Amino acid sequence: MASRAVFLDRDGVVNRALVREGKPYPPRDLSELEVPLGTAEALEELRAAGYLLIVITNQPDVARGNQSRAMVEAINAALRARLPLDEIRVCYHDDVDRCSCRKPEPGLILDAARERGIDLAASYTIGDRWRDVEAGERAGTTTIFIDYGYREAPPSRFDAKVSSLAEAASWIRSRERSGQA
């Protein structure tokens, strides 16, 4: 039997994004890493429902020379230590690299699905930016947009719009109870 997963963006979904002039940014180091209240509980609820929890994250600042790969990995390790995550998959490329793993391309999701036997039609993608949601849509998952009101274009399509990861988890669970999941 195929597994089900919830694919989660990192910055803005699993940890708080740093918002400057209306645009979200990743934490620069461990001192800026903050996991919002309710995140661990929302993830535990999804895990208890039988979902794999896989973070998919673009970290182009490494390719741009603004962040070290070691610091991204240290932040990811801190998140894994604090939260019930099964895996964190990272794209370190920038748009000019034209890779298949940088969201909105669905490569990170498709690779995880192939390697772990995940049924994408029974899975979800949760993101706070258009790239996250579009990657989930391209991969064939149900998409959930967490709308923080950033000063940038929102995704053009999504299956649900919520205001937090906890609300997204509740929406997924309500779909299961109603037989839609």
C-alpha positions as CSV (number, residue, x, y, z in Angstrom):
1,M,0.0,0.0,0.0
2,A,1.3,3.4,-0.9
3,S,2.1,6.0,1.8
4,R,0.6,9.4,2.2
5,A,2.6,12.5,2.9
6,V,2.3,16.1,3.8
7,F,5.0,18.1,2.0
8,L,5.8,21.3,3.9
9,D,7.7,24.3,3.0
10,R,10.3,25.2,5.6
11,D,10.5,29.0,6.1
12,G,7.0,30.4,6.8
13,V,5.4,27.0,7.4
14,V,7.6,24.9,9.8
15,N,9.6,27.8,11.1
16,R,8.8,31.5,11.2
17,A,10.0,33.5,8.1
18,L,11.7,36.8,8.8
19,V,9.6,39.4,7.0
20,R,11.3,42.6,5.8
21,E,9.5,45.1,3.8
22,G,6.6,42.7,3.2
23,K,8.9,39.9,1.9
24,P,9.7,36.6,3.7
25,Y,13.3,35.5,4.3
26,P,14.9,32.5,5.9
27,P,16.7,32.7,9.3
28,R,20.3,33.6,8.8
29,D,21.5,31.4,11.7
30,L,20.2,29.4,14.7
31,S,19.6,32.5,16.8
32,E,17.0,33.6,14.3
33,L,15.3,30.2,14.1
34,E,11.8,30.3,15.7
35,V,9.2,27.5,15.6
36,P,5.8,29.0,16.1
37,L,3.5,27.8,18.9
38,G,1.3,25.0,17.8
39,T,3.6,23.8,15.0
40,A,4.8,20.6,16.8
41,E,1.2,19.8,17.8
42,A,-0.1,20.2,14.2
43,L,2.7,18.0,12.9
44,E,2.0,15.3,15.6
45,E,-1.7,15.4,14.6
46,L,-0.8,14.8,10.9
47,R,1.7,12.0,11.8
48,A,-0.9,10.3,14.0
49,A,-3.2,10.4,11.0
50,G,-0.6,8.3,9.1
51,Y,1.1,11.0,7.0
52,L,4.8,11.1,6.3
53,L,6.1,14.7,7.0
54,I,8.6,15.8,4.4
55,V,9.9,19.4,4.3
56,I,10.8,20.6,0.8
57,T,12.7,23.9,0.7
58,N,14.4,26.2,-1.7
59,Q,17.6,27.7,-0.2
60,P,18.9,29.8,-3.1
61,D,21.0,32.0,-0.8
62,V,23.6,29.2,-0.8
63,A,24.0,29.5,-4.6
64,R,24.0,33.3,-4.3
65,G,26.8,33.2,-1.7
66,N,24.7,34.8,1.0
67,Q,24.4,31.6,3.2
68,S,26.5,28.6,3.8
69,R,25.3,25.1,3.2
70,A,26.6,24.2,6.7
71,M,24.2,26.8,8.3
72,V,21.2,25.6,6.3
73,E,22.0,22.0,7.4
74,A,22.4,23.2,11.0
75,I,19.0,24.9,10.9
76,N,17.5,21.7,9.4
77,A,19.1,19.6,12.1
78,A,17.7,21.9,14.8
79,L,14.2,21.5,13.2
80,R,14.5,17.7,13.0
81,A,15.5,17.6,16.7
82,R,12.5,19.7,17.7
83,L,9.8,18.5,15.4
84,P,8.4,15.1,14.2
85,L,9.7,15.4,10.6
86,D,10.6,12.4,8.5
87,E,12.9,14.2,6.1
88,I,14.0,17.5,4.9
89,R,14.8,17.9,1.2
90,V,16.7,20.9,0.0
91,C,17.3,22.6,-3.4
92,Y,20.4,24.8,-3.1
93,H,20.1,26.1,-6.7
94,D,19.0,29.5,-8.0
95,D,16.6,30.1,-10.9
96,V,19.5,30.4,-13.4
97,D,20.5,26.8,-12.7
98,R,17.2,25.6,-14.3
99,C,17.1,22.5,-12.1
100,S,14.2,20.2,-11.6
101,C,14.3,20.5,-7.8
102,R,13.8,24.3,-7.4
103,K,10.1,25.0,-6.7
104,P,7.9,25.6,-8.6
105,E,9.4,22.6,-10.3
106,P,8.1,19.5,-8.5
107,G,11.4,17.5,-8.4
108,L,11.8,17.4,-4.6
109,I,8.2,16.0,-4.3
110,L,8.5,13.6,-7.2
111,D,11.8,12.2,-6.0
112,A,10.4,11.7,-2.4
113,A,7.3,10.0,-3.8
114,R,9.3,7.6,-6.0
115,E,11.8,6.7,-3.2
116,R,9.2,6.3,-0.5
117,G,6.2,4.9,-2.4
118,I,4.0,7.9,-1.8
119,D,0.6,8.2,-3.4
120,L,0.7,11.9,-4.5
121,A,-3.1,12.0,-5.1
122,A,-3.6,11.2,-1.5
123,S,-1.0,13.7,-0.3
124,Y,-0.9,17.4,0.5
125,T,1.5,20.3,0.0
126,I,1.5,23.2,2.4
127,G,3.2,26.5,1.5
128,D,3.2,30.2,2.1
129,R,4.4,31.3,-1.3
130,W,3.2,30.7,-4.9
131,R,6.3,28.5,-5.7
132,D,5.4,26.0,-2.9
133,V,1.8,25.7,-4.0
134,E,2.6,25.4,-7.7
135,A,5.1,22.7,-7.0
136,G,2.5,20.7,-5.1
137,E,-0.1,21.3,-7.9
138,R,2.4,20.1,-10.6
139,A,3.2,17.0,-8.5
140,G,-0.6,16.2,-8.2
141,T,-1.1,16.8,-4.5
142,T,-3.8,18.7,-2.8
143,T,-2.5,22.2,-2.1
144,I,-2.9,24.4,0.9
145,F,-1.8,28.1,0.9
146,I,-1.0,29.7,4.2
147,D,-1.7,33.4,3.6
148,Y,0.4,35.7,5.6
149,G,-0.3,38.7,3.4
150,Y,3.2,39.1,2.0
151,R,3.8,41.9,-0.5
152,E,4.1,39.5,-3.5
153,A,1.8,37.7,-5.8
154,P,-0.1,34.9,-4.1
155,P,-0.6,31.5,-5.9
156,S,-3.1,31.6,-8.7
157,R,-4.7,28.4,-7.6
158,F,-4.9,26.3,-4.4
159,D,-7.3,23.9,-2.8
160,A,-7.5,25.7,0.5
161,K,-6.4,29.0,2.0
162,V,-5.6,29.1,5.7
163,S,-3.8,31.3,8.2
164,S,-1.6,28.8,10.0
165,L,-0.1,25.3,9.9
166,A,-2.5,24.3,12.7
167,E,-5.5,25.4,10.5
168,A,-4.0,23.5,7.6
169,A,-3.8,20.3,9.7
170,S,-7.4,20.8,10.9
171,W,-8.5,21.2,7.3
172,I,-6.8,17.9,6.2
173,R,-8.3,16.1,9.2
174,S,-11.8,17.4,8.4
175,R,-11.4,16.2,4.8
176,E,-10.6,12.7,6.2
177,R,-13.6,12.7,8.5
178,S,-15.9,13.7,5.6
179,G,-14.4,11.0,3.3
180,Q,-12.7,13.5,0.9
181,A,-9.1,12.6,1.7
